[in-house]
Amino acid sequence: QPRGLRDAHPSPARLPTGRSDGGAPPAPAPRRPSGAGALQRHTLRLLQLLGVWYGEGHVLVFLDTQQHCDALFQQLMRAGYPCLSLHGGQEQMDRDYAIKDIKKGHRTLMVATSVAGRGLDVPQLKLVVNYNCPNHLEDYVHRVGRTGRAGRKGTAYTFISPEEEQYAPDLVKALRDAKKPIPPELQRMSDAFMAKVK
């Protein structure tokens, strides 16, 4: 089992996202990288999370484009994390094999676009990471809804950068609806964006 950056950051914050009551969407754990290195910081944070979660259960990482999905897939493979890739640019047969492999546990890590946000039911899924912030609330709900299914607990993290500030109000709403604490940094980002659009 690869250790990633487990030793560098042994206990990142975890937000429980169990949905046994069918209630509001699970809460994100936003990160706020800034500048040109935002994607590099996203990758470092993801490696930290994998250092803790890899081997604990299945992990699903959502990205915004097929190209980003393929690039992260290659980075994770080079880093020693065997994983699967799932996006709409693949042949249907390849997508079917990827889904079968994660369900059977042949691989426990998958990177995907929103094509996996609906209908993918993997009971062993423990962690969802929104590597790129979803561009609307419905997408967020479907993505994080992949974990914490069938009365089980799950955890979801959402990375958000200043360039994605327009999505902060949706994340605040999701947290508020889920009765989860709203990180002050996320609230400030949301307030700043709302002040710009008024």
KOLKOL-642764 format. One record per residue (C-alpha): x, y, z; residue in one letter. Coordinates in Angstrom, 3 decimals, padded with zeros to 6 digits. Layout:
BEGIN
[atom [X; Y; Z]; A]
...
end
This chain:
BEGIN
[atom [000.000; 000.000; 000.000]; Q]
[atom [001.499; 003.370; -000.986]; P]
[atom [001.861; 005.743; 001.918]; R]
[atom [001.794; 008.963; -000.103]; G]
[atom [002.186; 011.879; 002.272]; L]
[atom [000.615; 010.093; 005.247]; R]
[atom [003.583; 010.860; 007.479]; D]
[atom [003.550; 014.528; 006.476]; A]
[atom [-000.123; 014.989; 007.353]; H]
[atom [-001.416; 012.073; 009.455]; P]
[atom [-004.884; 013.398; 010.250]; S]
[atom [-006.610; 015.737; 007.814]; P]
[atom [-010.036; 016.988; 008.852]; A]
[atom [-012.821; 014.502; 008.139]; R]
[atom [-016.447; 015.402; 007.764]; L]
[atom [-018.930; 012.523; 008.185]; P]
[atom [-021.362; 012.358; 005.304]; T]
[atom [-023.639; 009.479; 006.183]; G]
[atom [-027.036; 009.702; 004.513]; R]
[atom [-028.929; 006.947; 006.261]; S]
[atom [-031.922; 009.243; 006.721]; D]
[atom [-031.971; 010.310; 003.058]; G]
[atom [-031.464; 013.900; 004.204]; G]
[atom [-029.522; 016.823; 002.825]; A]
[atom [-026.342; 016.403; 000.773]; P]
[atom [-023.058; 015.655; 002.507]; P]
[atom [-020.748; 018.502; 003.382]; A]
[atom [-017.636; 019.526; 001.455]; P]
[atom [-014.266; 020.224; 003.000]; A]
[atom [-013.124; 023.093; 000.815]; P]
[atom [-009.502; 023.905; 000.183]; R]
[atom [-008.476; 027.270; -001.176]; R]
[atom [-005.317; 027.115; -003.210]; P]
[atom [-004.460; 030.271; -005.101]; S]
[atom [-002.525; 031.375; -008.139]; G]
[atom [-001.055; 029.335; -010.964]; A]
[atom [-000.107; 026.479; -008.648]; G]
[atom [-003.693; 025.685; -007.664]; A]
[atom [-003.784; 022.371; -009.524]; L]
[atom [-000.409; 021.370; -008.089]; Q]
[atom [-001.728; 022.105; -004.596]; R]
[atom [-004.868; 020.114; -005.392]; H]
[atom [-002.646; 017.173; -006.353]; T]
[atom [-000.557; 017.463; -003.180]; L]
[atom [-003.702; 017.608; -001.049]; R]
[atom [-005.127; 014.604; -002.891]; L]
[atom [-001.927; 012.646; -002.211]; L]
[atom [-002.250; 013.564; 001.471]; Q]
[atom [-005.810; 012.256; 001.508]; L]
[atom [-004.819; 009.076; -000.303]; L]
[atom [-002.058; 008.552; 002.251]; G]
[atom [-004.809; 008.307; 004.854]; V]
[atom [-007.682; 006.755; 002.895]; W]
[atom [-006.069; 004.433; 000.358]; Y]
[atom [-006.616; 000.928; 001.667]; G]
[atom [-009.506; 001.993; 003.919]; E]
[atom [-012.100; 001.498; 001.196]; G]
[atom [-012.899; 002.707; -002.292]; H]
[atom [-012.053; 006.275; -003.340]; V]
[atom [-013.643; 008.230; -006.204]; L]
[atom [-012.045; 011.457; -007.461]; V]
[atom [-014.097; 013.740; -009.710]; F]
[atom [-012.528; 016.072; -012.270]; L]
[atom [-014.033; 018.584; -014.680]; D]
[atom [-012.684; 017.385; -018.045]; T]
[atom [-011.580; 014.206; -019.790]; Q]
[atom [-008.091; 015.675; -020.260]; Q]
[atom [-007.729; 016.476; -016.546]; H]
[atom [-009.030; 013.000; -015.732]; C]
[atom [-006.446; 011.320; -017.979]; D]
[atom [-003.624; 013.527; -016.658]; A]
[atom [-004.429; 012.805; -012.991]; L]
[atom [-004.829; 009.106; -013.775]; F]
[atom [-001.264; 009.076; -015.137]; Q]
[atom [000.084; 011.087; -012.180]; Q]
[atom [-001.489; 008.713; -009.660]; L]
[atom [-000.198; 005.641; -011.475]; M]
[atom [003.328; 007.131; -011.452]; R]
[atom [002.932; 007.905; -007.739]; A]
[atom [002.195; 004.224; -007.033]; G]
[atom [-001.586; 004.380; -006.748]; Y]
[atom [-003.126; 001.797; -009.121]; P]
[atom [-006.376; 003.340; -010.303]; C]
[atom [-009.097; 003.354; -012.917]; L]
[atom [-010.294; 006.127; -015.196]; S]
[atom [-013.888; 006.756; -016.275]; L]
[atom [-015.104; 009.468; -018.652]; H]
[atom [-017.276; 009.994; -021.704]; G]
[atom [-014.353; 009.967; -024.145]; G]
[atom [-013.800; 006.261; -023.561]; Q]
[atom [-015.431; 003.436; -025.485]; E]
[atom [-018.507; 002.017; -023.748]; Q]
[atom [-016.752; -001.321; -023.275]; M]
[atom [-013.843; 000.398; -021.458]; D]
[atom [-016.271; 002.272; -019.191]; R]
[atom [-018.116; -000.981; -018.426]; D]
[atom [-014.843; -002.730; -017.510]; Y]
[atom [-013.798; 000.162; -015.253]; A]
[atom [-017.133; 000.068; -013.420]; I]
[atom [-016.945; -003.722; -013.072]; K]
[atom [-013.360; -003.545; -011.780]; D]
[atom [-014.147; -000.993; -009.061]; I]
[atom [-017.299; -002.817; -007.973]; K]
[atom [-015.391; -006.117; -007.702]; K]
[atom [-012.528; -004.444; -005.846]; G]
[atom [-009.863; -005.154; -008.467]; H]
[atom [-008.990; -001.483; -008.029]; R]
[atom [-010.189; 000.735; -005.201]; T]
[atom [-009.323; 004.140; -006.665]; L]
[atom [-011.088; 005.747; -009.624]; M]
[atom [-010.734; 009.148; -011.274]; V]
[atom [-013.771; 010.228; -013.254]; A]
[atom [-015.741; 013.048; -014.774]; T]
[atom [-019.376; 013.641; -013.843]; S]
[atom [-020.307; 010.627; -015.997]; V]
[atom [-019.809; 008.645; -012.752]; A]
[atom [-021.881; 011.084; -010.707]; G]
[atom [-025.114; 009.242; -011.329]; R]
[atom [-025.901; 005.580; -011.216]; G]
[atom [-022.533; 004.362; -009.949]; L]
[atom [-023.364; 002.358; -006.844]; D]
[atom [-020.301; 001.032; -005.039]; V]
[atom [-021.234; 000.195; -001.430]; P]
[atom [-017.556; 000.091; -000.357]; Q]
[atom [-017.018; 003.722; -001.440]; L]
[atom [-015.616; 005.552; 001.594]; K]
[atom [-014.322; 008.784; 000.087]; L]
[atom [-015.327; 011.175; -002.695]; V]
[atom [-012.984; 013.999; -003.671]; V]
[atom [-014.151; 016.815; -005.904]; N]
[atom [-010.749; 017.700; -007.322]; Y]
[atom [-012.443; 020.412; -009.391]; N]
[atom [-015.377; 022.189; -007.826]; C]
[atom [-018.673; 021.125; -009.427]; P]
[atom [-020.183; 023.933; -011.472]; N]
[atom [-023.681; 023.591; -010.025]; H]
[atom [-025.339; 022.290; -006.895]; L]
[atom [-027.058; 019.322; -008.550]; E]
[atom [-023.713; 017.986; -009.798]; D]
[atom [-022.270; 018.389; -006.307]; Y]
[atom [-025.167; 016.495; -004.731]; V]
[atom [-024.877; 013.605; -007.202]; H]
[atom [-021.084; 013.395; -006.836]; R]
[atom [-020.957; 013.318; -003.046]; V]
[atom [-024.039; 011.113; -003.032]; G]
[atom [-021.856; 008.270; -004.308]; R]
[atom [-020.539; 007.803; -000.755]; T]
[atom [-022.436; 007.213; 002.465]; G]
[atom [-024.957; 004.969; 000.704]; R]
[atom [-027.211; 002.266; 002.154]; A]
[atom [-026.920; 003.639; 005.683]; G]
[atom [-023.129; 003.667; 005.642]; R]
[atom [-020.912; 006.582; 006.576]; K]
[atom [-018.811; 008.283; 003.958]; G]
[atom [-016.675; 011.355; 003.577]; T]
[atom [-016.462; 013.976; 000.831]; A]
[atom [-013.881; 016.670; 000.187]; Y]
[atom [-014.272; 019.502; -002.304]; T]
[atom [-011.307; 021.549; -003.447]; F]
[atom [-012.167; 025.125; -004.388]; I]
[atom [-009.798; 027.775; -005.656]; S]
[atom [-010.307; 031.548; -005.914]; P]
[atom [-010.894; 031.124; -009.656]; E]
[atom [-013.962; 029.012; -008.762]; E]
[atom [-015.459; 031.530; -006.321]; E]
[atom [-018.735; 031.614; -008.268]; Q]
[atom [-019.449; 028.092; -006.947]; Y]
[atom [-018.891; 029.008; -003.288]; A]
[atom [-022.532; 030.055; -002.663]; P]
[atom [-023.720; 026.601; -003.801]; D]
[atom [-021.284; 024.909; -001.424]; L]
[atom [-022.425; 027.140; 001.440]; V]
[atom [-026.035; 026.224; 000.633]; K]
[atom [-025.192; 022.512; 000.576]; A]
[atom [-023.498; 022.773; 003.963]; L]
[atom [-026.354; 024.798; 005.412]; R]
[atom [-028.935; 022.301; 004.080]; D]
[atom [-026.895; 019.421; 005.544]; A]
[atom [-026.664; 021.259; 008.890]; K]
[atom [-022.867; 021.106; 008.719]; K]
[atom [-020.469; 023.816; 009.871]; P]
[atom [-019.447; 026.265; 007.164]; I]
[atom [-015.688; 026.918; 007.094]; P]
[atom [-015.110; 030.664; 007.586]; P]
[atom [-012.874; 030.824; 004.511]; E]
[atom [-015.629; 029.366; 002.335]; L]
[atom [-018.195; 031.762; 003.805]; Q]
[atom [-015.888; 034.727; 003.083]; R]
[atom [-015.397; 033.516; -000.499]; M]
[atom [-019.151; 033.188; -000.962]; S]
[atom [-019.867; 036.610; 000.574]; D]
[atom [-017.194; 038.261; -001.577]; A]
[atom [-018.625; 036.721; -004.725]; F]
[atom [-022.196; 037.694; -003.830]; M]
[atom [-021.057; 041.279; -003.153]; A]
[atom [-019.533; 041.412; -006.663]; K]
[atom [-022.719; 040.291; -008.387]; V]
[atom [-025.080; 042.652; -006.514]; K]
end
